[in-house]
Amino acid sequence: MAEIPLHFPHLSEQTQPRTAEADFLWKTYRWMSAGLALTGAVAWLVANTPSLLDAVTLHPAVFYGAMIAEIVLVIAFAARASRMSFAAAAAVFTAYAALNGITMAMIFLVYTAASVAQVFFVCAGAFAGLSLYGATTKRDLTALGQFLVMGLMGLVIGSLVNIFLQSSALYWLTTYAGVLIFAGLTAYDNQKLRRMYALQGEAGNLALHGALMLYLDFVNLFLMLLRLFGKRRE
């Protein structure tokens, strides 16, 4: 598949004004931030409501059902986002963020609330810096992105294998690798988002598509950092 060039000299400032691109990027980040806020609110609510927490922890079907629903929503969104109305795409994004809050509630059972908050702010700062780099760098990150996608596949396989092996060495290897992979993907996806906008504008609910892409980068980077720096409950 041919690579998309980083620069688009054939696109004039009149057809692709910087202000329009900036508005698009802010719209994308606002949706991503709203998704993260919703996930955090649902996670906190579930973790602090005994009846809801019992429903998730004592009934595995609820927890795994939420995880399966998340996967279905992501696949459906990726396949049909360009053909959905904006309202439908926004509903799918919102539903995914809320469902992810149910599964994310489990981190409050493993880690102290203070350490979760600290790691969140560390992650937010790192994410902002990586996003700025990806959105402004003149370096073409395409090759890096392809390498990171392959690394992500290896990370998923390694994590699944370790469910059965329960190897501490493999756990830490996937953790450190995960931090590097999702940090790199954050920069790459921000550059990729600008390229997609340069080619198609906001067609196909691109702002929501980009918001979900960056949301996933943030959440996974946060979870990997939490493994490293989170303080476990005694």
N, C-alpha and C positions, 0 to 999 in steps of 0.2 A: 504494500500500500504506500503510495507516494507521500512523502512528508510535506506538511504545510509550512511554507517559509515563515520565519519570524516576522519579517517586515513586509508590508503591503504597499509598495510605492504606487500601485495603480489605484489605490483608494485615496481620494482627495480628502482634505479637511472638511470640505463641504458635505461629502456623503458620509463621512465617519468622524464627526466632530468629537473632540476629546471630552467635552462636557456631556455628551450623550453616553459615551463609554463610562465615564465616571458615575453618572446616574445609574447606569445598569449595574456596575460593580457594587455601589452602595445598596441598591435594591437586593442584590444577591446576598450581601453580608447581613442585611437586616433580616431576611428570611432565615438565613443560617442561625443568627443570634436568637431569633424567636423560637426556632426549633430546639436549640440548646436550652433556652429558658423553660420551655414546656417540658422537656425531658427532665430537667432538674426539679421542677415543681412536682411532677408526677412521682419521681423517685423519692423525693422527700415526703410527700403525702403517704405513699405506700409504706415507707420505712417507719413512719411515725403514727400509723393507724393500725392498731393490733389486728383488727378484723381483716383488713386488706393484706397485711403482712402474713397472717396465718393462711389466707387463701392462696398466696403465692408459694409459701414455704412448705405448707402441709399437703398441698395438692400439686404434685409435679406436672399434671396435665395443664394447669393454668400457666406455669412458667414456660414449659416447652411449647405450649400452644401459642403464647405470645411471641416466642422466638421464631416459630414457623410462620406466623402471620407477618412478622417483620420481613422475613426473607421473601415471602410472596409479594408483599407490597413493593419492595425494592425492585424485584424482577418485573412486576407489572408496570411500575413507573418507568423503568429504563426502556421497556418495550413500547409503551404507548404514550409517553409524555408528550411527544410531538403532535399527537392526534387528539389529546384531551383538551377540554376547555380549561381555561385558567382556574376556574373554581374547582373543577374536578382534580386537577393536578395539585392545587393547594390543599384540598381535603386529604389526598393520599399522603402528601408530605406531613401534614399535621397528625394524621393517624399513626404514621410511622414513628414520629417523634414521641407521641404519647405512649405507644406500645414499648418503645425502647426505655422509657422511664420506668415501666413496670419491671423489666429485667435489670435495669441499672440500680434499682432499689437495693439489690443484694450487696452492693459495695458498702452500704452503710452498716451492714451486719458484720463485715470483715474488717473495715478500716474505721478509725475514729473520724467523727465529723470534722474536727479541726484539720486533720491531715488531708481529708478530701478537699476541703476548701483551699488549703495551701497549694496542693498540687494543681487544682483547677486554675488558680491565678498564675502559677508558673507556666502551665500549659498555654493559657491565654496569651501571655507575653511572648512565648516562643512561637506560637501560631501567628501572632500579628507580625513578628519580624520575618518569619519565613514567607508569609503571604506577601508582604511588601517586597521582599527580594524577588519572589516569583513573578510578581506583577510588573516590576520595573527593570529587571535585569535584561541586558542586551544579549546575553548568552542563550543559545538555543538549548533547551533542556529536554528535547525530544529523546535523544539517546539515553539520557539518565532516566527518563520516565519509563522507557521500555525495560530497562534493567530493573527498575524498582517494581514494576508489575510482575516480572518473573520472580523477584525476591518475595513479593507478597504471596504468590502461589506456593513457594517453598515454606513460607511462614505458616500458612494455613495447614499445609500437610504436616509440618513438624508439630504444630499445636494439637492436631487431631491424633497423631501417633502418640504424643505424650499423655493423652488421656488414659491410654492403656499402660504405657511404660512407667509413668509417674517418676520421671528422671529429673532430679533437681538441676543437673547440668544442662539438660535440654530446655528446661523451664527458663533458666537465666539466659541461655543462648537465644531463644526466641524473643525474650524480653528486650535484650539489647538490640537485636536485629530489628525488632518491631519499632523501637524508637527511631532508629536510622531510616527505616523504610517509610514510616508515616511522616517523618519530618521532611524527607525528600519529596514525597507525594504531595505534601502541602504546597511546596514551592512549584512543583511541576503542574499541579492542577490549576493553580492561579494563572500561570502562563497559558495553559491550555484553554482556560475560560476566556481569556482575552482574544486568543486566536479564533475561537468559535464565534465570538461576538463580531469580530472583524469580517468573518465570512458570511454570517447569516443574520446579524442583528439579534433581536430578542425573539426571533421566530421559534416555535416549538417549545414555549415555556422555558427558555434557556435559563432565566434567572432562578427558577425553582430547581431545574436540573443542576445548575451550578451550586445552589444552596445545599442540596442533598449531598453532592460530591464533597464539598468542603466540610459539611457537618460530619460525614463519616471519617474524614481525615482527622478532624478535631477529636471526636469521641475515641477513636482508636489510639491516637497519640496520648490522650489523657489516661486511658486505661493502662498503657504501657508505662507511663511515668508513675502512675499510682503503684504499680508493681515494684518499682525501684524505690520510691520515696514515701509511699504511704505507710502510716503507722498502724499496725494491726491491733485490733482489740484484744485484750488479755482474757 
